[in-house]
């Protein structure tokens, strides 16, 4: 069974940092663009950051630019999200996703429907 498994979420005070990880199980995603999305209670799932299969190109939502950094592990199937200067509005369930079909090749990296593999999510709560 193919899985993406997120970890690293938790409770942190505003201004703090967290590092999220996403590990692949059942297959590799070394040639797949990957991304982080998040969903706050009562809101739509929104794009946070994406990274090309090589790790050479990254994209960020304006709301996290300069505070979050997406990266891939040496084996390319591992995905990370380093989060600094966290704000209460960053509170959400964070999901990692992978595009194995090439849907994001046209630049549509921020559209969740372009990703065909998803993890179950990890909760991030930022207290004020």
C-alpha contacts under 8 A as a table, 3 or more apart, distances in Angstrom:
res1	aa1	res2	aa2	distance
1	X	25	X	7.51
1	X	26	X	5.48
2	X	24	X	7.53
2	X	25	X	5.58
2	X	26	X	4.30
2	X	27	X	6.06
3	X	24	X	5.84
3	X	25	X	4.97
3	X	26	X	6.33
3	X	117	X	7.78
3	X	118	X	7.61
3	X	119	X	6.59
4	X	22	X	6.33
4	X	23	X	5.66
4	X	24	X	4.73
4	X	25	X	6.29
4	X	96	X	7.14
4	X	97	X	7.57
4	X	117	X	7.38
4	X	118	X	6.17
4	X	119	X	4.46
4	X	120	X	7.48
5	X	22	X	5.30
5	X	23	X	5.17
5	X	24	X	6.41
5	X	25	X	7.67
5	X	119	X	5.39
5	X	120	X	6.74
5	X	121	X	7.58
6	X	20	X	7.01
6	X	21	X	5.53
6	X	22	X	4.28
6	X	23	X	6.50
6	X	95	X	7.04
6	X	96	X	6.86
6	X	119	X	6.40
6	X	120	X	7.09
6	X	121	X	5.87
6	X	122	X	5.87
7	X	20	X	5.78
7	X	21	X	5.23
7	X	22	X	6.38
7	X	122	X	5.99
8	X	18	X	7.10
8	X	19	X	5.94
8	X	20	X	4.54
8	X	21	X	6.07
8	X	122	X	7.23
9	X	18	X	7.13
9	X	19	X	7.58
9	X	20	X	6.21
9	X	122	X	5.33
9	X	123	X	5.22
9	X	124	X	4.89
9	X	125	X	7.90
10	X	18	X	7.98
10	X	123	X	6.15
10	X	124	X	5.04
10	X	125	X	6.10
11	X	124	X	6.17
11	X	125	X	4.73
11	X	126	X	5.91
11	X	127	X	7.30
12	X	16	X	6.07
12	X	17	X	7.28
12	X	18	X	7.73
12	X	124	X	7.89
12	X	125	X	6.33
12	X	126	X	5.02
12	X	127	X	6.26
13	X	16	X	5.56
13	X	86	X	7.63
13	X	126	X	5.36
13	X	127	X	4.79
13	X	128	X	6.20
14	X	85	X	6.93
14	X	86	X	5.31
14	X	87	X	5.03
14	X	88	X	6.29
14	X	126	X	5.68
14	X	127	X	5.67
14	X	128	X	5.32
15	X	84	X	7.01
15	X	85	X	4.14
15	X	86	X	4.87
15	X	87	X	6.40
16	X	84	X	6.12
16	X	85	X	5.49
16	X	86	X	5.51
17	X	82	X	7.55
17	X	83	X	5.36
17	X	84	X	4.40
17	X	85	X	6.26
17	X	86	X	6.21
18	X	82	X	6.19
18	X	83	X	5.22
18	X	84	X	6.77
19	X	80	X	6.93
19	X	81	X	5.61
19	X	82	X	4.41
19	X	83	X	5.93
20	X	80	X	5.51
20	X	81	X	4.96
20	X	82	X	6.38
20	X	83	X	7.92
21	X	78	X	7.24
21	X	79	X	5.77
21	X	80	X	4.54
21	X	81	X	6.55
22	X	78	X	5.72
22	X	79	X	4.95
22	X	80	X	6.21
22	X	96	X	6.43
23	X	77	X	6.81
23	X	78	X	4.98
23	X	79	X	6.71
24	X	27	X	6.68
24	X	28	X	6.40
24	X	29	X	7.30
24	X	77	X	6.05
24	X	78	X	6.52
25	X	28	X	7.35
28	X	77	X	5.63
29	X	32	X	5.12
29	X	33	X	7.98
29	X	76	X	6.90
29	X	77	X	4.76
29	X	98	X	7.18
29	X	100	X	7.35
30	X	53	X	6.32
30	X	54	X	7.88
30	X	75	X	6.87
30	X	76	X	4.59
30	X	77	X	4.89
31	X	53	X	5.00
31	X	54	X	7.31
31	X	76	X	7.78
31	X	100	X	7.67
32	X	52	X	7.24
32	X	53	X	4.87
32	X	98	X	6.17
32	X	99	X	5.46
32	X	100	X	5.26
32	X	102	X	7.57
33	X	50	X	7.27
33	X	51	X	5.76
33	X	52	X	4.50
33	X	53	X	4.42
33	X	98	X	5.99
33	X	99	X	5.55
33	X	100	X	7.49
33	X	104	X	7.51
34	X	50	X	5.70
34	X	51	X	5.54
34	X	52	X	6.70
34	X	53	X	7.10
34	X	79	X	7.58
34	X	96	X	7.23
34	X	97	X	5.56
34	X	98	X	4.37
34	X	99	X	6.21
35	X	47	X	7.91
35	X	48	X	7.49
35	X	49	X	5.55
35	X	50	X	3.94
35	X	51	X	6.13
35	X	96	X	5.66
35	X	97	X	5.22
35	X	98	X	6.47
35	X	109	X	7.79
36	X	47	X	6.57
36	X	48	X	5.42
36	X	49	X	5.29
36	X	50	X	6.27
36	X	81	X	7.68
36	X	94	X	6.78
36	X	95	X	5.57
36	X	96	X	4.53
36	X	97	X	6.25
37	X	45	X	6.48
37	X	46	X	5.40
37	X	47	X	4.48
37	X	48	X	4.97
37	X	49	X	7.03
37	X	94	X	5.78
37	X	95	X	5.17
37	X	96	X	6.36
37	X	97	X	7.61
37	X	112	X	7.80
38	X	45	X	5.43
38	X	46	X	5.40
38	X	47	X	6.58
38	X	48	X	6.66
38	X	92	X	5.81
38	X	93	X	5.41
38	X	94	X	4.27
38	X	95	X	5.84
39	X	43	X	6.27
39	X	44	X	6.03
39	X	45	X	4.26
39	X	46	X	6.20
39	X	92	X	5.14
39	X	93	X	5.26
39	X	94	X	6.58
40	X	43	X	5.39
40	X	44	X	7.35
40	X	45	X	7.33
40	X	91	X	6.45
40	X	92	X	4.20
40	X	93	X	6.35
41	X	92	X	7.07
45	X	112	X	7.91
46	X	112	X	7.71
47	X	60	X	7.99
47	X	61	X	6.48
47	X	110	X	5.37
47	X	111	X	7.14
47	X	112	X	7.23
48	X	60	X	5.90
48	X	61	X	5.19
48	X	64	X	6.98
48	X	110	X	7.87
49	X	58	X	7.21
49	X	59	X	5.47
49	X	60	X	4.33
49	X	61	X	6.16
49	X	69	X	7.99
49	X	70	X	6.50
49	X	110	X	7.68
50	X	58	X	5.62
50	X	59	X	5.18
50	X	60	X	6.62
50	X	70	X	6.96
50	X	109	X	6.53
50	X	110	X	7.38
51	X	54	X	7.98
51	X	55	X	5.75
51	X	56	X	7.49
51	X	57	X	5.75
51	X	58	X	4.40
51	X	59	X	6.46
51	X	70	X	6.83
51	X	71	X	7.04
51	X	72	X	7.91
52	X	55	X	5.08
52	X	56	X	6.32
52	X	57	X	5.35
52	X	58	X	6.44
53	X	56	X	7.80
53	X	76	X	7.43
54	X	57	X	7.59
54	X	76	X	7.54
55	X	58	X	7.20
55	X	71	X	6.65
55	X	72	X	6.15
55	X	76	X	7.84
58	X	70	X	7.20
60	X	64	X	6.63
60	X	65	X	5.69
61	X	64	X	5.68
61	X	65	X	6.18
62	X	65	X	5.20
64	X	67	X	5.43
64	X	68	X	5.64
65	X	68	X	6.19
66	X	69	X	7.77
67	X	83	X	6.07
67	X	84	X	5.15
67	X	85	X	6.15
67	X	86	X	7.74
68	X	81	X	6.67
68	X	82	X	5.49
68	X	83	X	4.46
68	X	84	X	6.10
69	X	81	X	5.62
69	X	82	X	5.06
69	X	83	X	6.60
70	X	79	X	7.44
70	X	80	X	5.66
70	X	81	X	4.60
70	X	82	X	6.44
71	X	79	X	5.96
71	X	80	X	5.22
71	X	81	X	6.55
72	X	75	X	7.82
72	X	76	X	5.34
72	X	77	X	7.03
72	X	78	X	5.58
72	X	79	X	4.55
72	X	80	X	6.04
73	X	76	X	4.99
73	X	77	X	6.69
73	X	78	X	4.88
73	X	79	X	6.12
73	X	80	X	7.53
74	X	78	X	7.72
75	X	78	X	6.64
76	X	79	X	7.36
79	X	96	X	7.86
83	X	86	X	6.67
86	X	90	X	6.47
86	X	126	X	6.74
87	X	90	X	5.37
87	X	91	X	7.57
87	X	126	X	6.11
87	X	127	X	7.78
87	X	128	X	7.55
88	X	91	X	5.63
88	X	125	X	7.33
88	X	126	X	4.69
88	X	127	X	5.71
88	X	128	X	5.98
89	X	126	X	7.57
90	X	124	X	7.57
90	X	125	X	7.47
90	X	126	X	6.71
91	X	123	X	7.79
91	X	124	X	5.39
91	X	125	X	4.58
91	X	126	X	5.45
92	X	123	X	6.04
92	X	124	X	5.51
92	X	125	X	6.61
93	X	121	X	5.75
93	X	122	X	5.34
93	X	123	X	4.32
93	X	124	X	5.98
94	X	121	X	5.19
94	X	122	X	5.27
94	X	123	X	6.22
94	X	124	X	7.00
95	X	118	X	6.87
95	X	119	X	5.76
95	X	120	X	6.60
95	X	121	X	4.42
95	X	122	X	6.69
96	X	118	X	5.94
96	X	119	X	5.59
96	X	121	X	7.17
97	X	115	X	6.03
97	X	116	X	7.33
97	X	117	X	5.44
97	X	118	X	4.48
97	X	119	X	6.48
98	X	115	X	5.41
98	X	116	X	6.27
98	X	117	X	5.11
98	X	118	X	6.66
99	X	102	X	6.10
99	X	103	X	6.58
99	X	104	X	7.00
99	X	114	X	6.58
99	X	115	X	4.43
99	X	116	X	5.58
99	X	117	X	6.71
100	X	103	X	7.85
100	X	115	X	7.46
100	X	116	X	6.74
100	X	117	X	7.75
101	X	116	X	7.55
102	X	105	X	5.49
103	X	106	X	7.01
103	X	108	X	7.31
103	X	114	X	5.24
103	X	115	X	7.26
104	X	107	X	5.45
104	X	108	X	4.74
104	X	109	X	4.93
104	X	114	X	6.03
104	X	115	X	7.85
105	X	108	X	6.96
105	X	109	X	7.77
108	X	111	X	5.79
108	X	114	X	7.11
109	X	112	X	7.81
109	X	114	X	7.10
111	X	114	X	5.71
111	X	115	X	7.84
112	X	115	X	5.77
113	X	116	X	7.34
115	X	118	X	7.45
